[in-house]
Amino acid sequence: LFKWGLTSASFYVIGGCLILLFLRALAVPAPVKVVVGEVANASMFIYLSHYQMISIVTKLFGEPRPWIALTTSIIVGVMITRLYGFCARKFTQAFDRSRTRAARLG
């Protein structure tokens, strides 16, 4: 940590670790819980799509815009998560219907 010098990112990491270690609970408003829950739920798809978003934002603006890339990565990750959940529900419903139909016939 100190080899490369303290940066703002390292202060965020240290602060987050201290909060996890020393606070038993952190009260947040209900809307914040919803947003944090959505982002946490979509974290895998955010991770999988963030390089593509960085590339698209760089091509659109002709230069790197990290805050726009971050925002689009989160939005696209949440959208992909919702789409994945929808498709998974439809697949499960279709599978259950076919299984029920096969049980009635056989």
N, C-alpha and C positions, 0 to 999 in steps of 0.2 A: 504494500500500500504506500509506504513512504519512499520506496525506491524511485517511483515515477512522479512523486510529488502529489500533494493533495489537490484534487480537482473538485468541481461542484458535484460530479457524479459520486465521488467517494464520500462526500459529506452526506448525500442522500442515502447511500448504502449504510454508512455508520449510523445515521439517524434512524433508519428503519430497523436496524438490528437492536439499537437501544430501546426503541419502542416495543419491539417484540419481547425483549428481555425483562423490562421493568414495568410495563403496564399490564394489568390483569385484563382490562376491558377498555375499549375505546368506543364511546357513544357517537354515533353518526346519524344524521337524519335519514328517514326512510327512502327518499329519492336517491340519496347517495348510495345506499345499500343496493338499490336496484341497478344503478349504473355500474358499480364495482362488481356486482354479481354477473352482469352481462359480459363485461370485459374479461373477468376471470374465466367464465364459461367458454369464451371464444379464444382464449389464449393460444391454443394449439393452431387454430386457423390464422390467427394474427401472425404467429411465428412463421407459418408456412407461406403466407402471402406478402410478407413485408419486403422482401427483396424485389418482387415484381412491382410493388407500389413505389419503391424508391426509383426503380428504373423508369416507370411510366411518368412519375413527377419530374424527374430529371429531363426526360425527352420533351415533355410538355413545356417546361419553363426554360429549358436550355442551360440550367444550372441546378445544383442540388438545393432543395428546399426541405430541410429535415422536419420542420414542424408540420408542413403540409403532408409530407410522406407519412409521418407518424399518425396524423389524423385520418388519412385515407386508409392506412393499414388497419386501424382499429375499426373503422366503419365497414370496410370490406370483410374483415375477419368476423365481425358480428353477423353480417349478411350471409356469409358462407355457413356459419354455424346454424343460423335459422333454416337455411335451405337444406342442410344436412339433416337436421332434426325432422323437418317436414318429410323428406324422402324416406328417412328411417321409419317414421310412423306409417307412411303409406305402404312401405314394403312389409312391415309387421302385420298391418291389417290384412293385406292381400294374402300373406302366408297363413294367417290364422283362419281366414275364410276358406282357403283351399284345404286346409287340414280338417276343418269342421265338415266341409262338404264330403271329403274322402271318408271320414268316420261315419257319416250318415249312409253312404253308399256301400260301405264295405264291411 
